[in-house]
């Protein structure tokens, strides 16, 4: 409401709707008049090439949070649009959620939870201490680094794979070891956490063959992008117990289809897309969106790290 008042007081029309799917939706009606489209990554408005063509006045596509897989970035770049996000706004929230899911999977918490619901009892089954286990993050950007820092007190063996090695002082402080070869790192890990963006290079990165290279009984956490995983390969690996547990909150579309195999595969800790939607994160999103709208209407640039598409060019991490 504060955002609406601020926009209205500056002479702008601010429309809020959750009716965004289909040709007769409220969003579709307003496309020709839009100058700015703001959407969350959690239940997003999907911005296709067709919609971009209809939005003749569109200037800015802004994610109230992090992410752009709901946007056809090539079409946006070709149309000369700016695409931006509130970079860093969900880092703490997602890193804490990843730590939660690691513990849920390693301690096999969900089995005990369901036993309690059913009135059953028993000793821990296939539950382990986190101490002494090897945790590998695939990607060590803001979230990956923070996760490694959060894991340090658990006395784990910490590994990371990334295009770029982190600052050596920080690496020493965290106690993490850089791995140059992803396939060489995977068999060492008891837990693998995905912390990389979706690009043409990372799409389908964890296919059947790569999953087979992981240690039998590995736990995998993915709050990054669902399409980094081969959907059926993960479901099959959980069913065969090659993957002892898979947890995350990212799906092909939001909300996910009711028949999606990840809803029903064994040993999963999946939820809707909630890791970055804490109250604290939402306050950061709101403040970031207001700041960027103010900058846009004043004709000012955004912080460089917030750009996904700028002047028809994709940011380097999305190429």
Secondary structure, DSSP 4 states (H G I P E B T S, - for coil): -HHHHHHHHTT------S--SSTTSHHHHHGGG-SEEEE-SSSPPPB-HHHHHH-TT--EEEESSS--TTB-HHHHHHTT-EEEE-TTTTHHHHHHHHHHHHHHHHTTHHHHHHHHHHT------S---STT-EEEEE--SHHHHHHHHHHGGGT-EEEEE-SSPPPHHHHHHHTEEEES-HHHHHTT-SEEEE-----TTTTT-B-HHHHHTSPTTEEEEE-S-GGGB-HHHHHHHHHTTSEEEEEES--SSSSPPTT-HHHHSSSEEE-SS-TT-SHHHHHHHHHHHHHHHHHHHTTPPPPGGGEEEETTEE-GGG-
